[in-house]
């Protein structure tokens, strides 16, 4: 039977409690992080990039560099606005989950 997220969290937590001084050089923790990234995070990352490109970047650049009629420009800008709202909603959820102060303290979120 495969391990669920709760069991994985308990295992990593007990490993950190027992071997906290060696955690940076641990191949076991590195393997767990790599496995989790490849099975969960990587597919989410590709989906998020696809949403950004399809709903925001393509319509935005078509308006900037394409020779489209005004009605097409309005439609493309509306699609880009929807894409921006979708992408911003991910950031708003992150702000809520992490807490506003913690969110702003992270250097990765300064440009968001």
Secondary structure, 3 states (H helix, E strand, C coil): CCCCHHHHHHHHHHHHHHCHHHHHHCHHHHHHHHHHHHHHHHHHHHHHHHHHHHHHHHHHHHHHHCCCCHHHHHHHHHHHHHHHHHHHHHHHHHHHHHCHHHHHHCHHHCCC
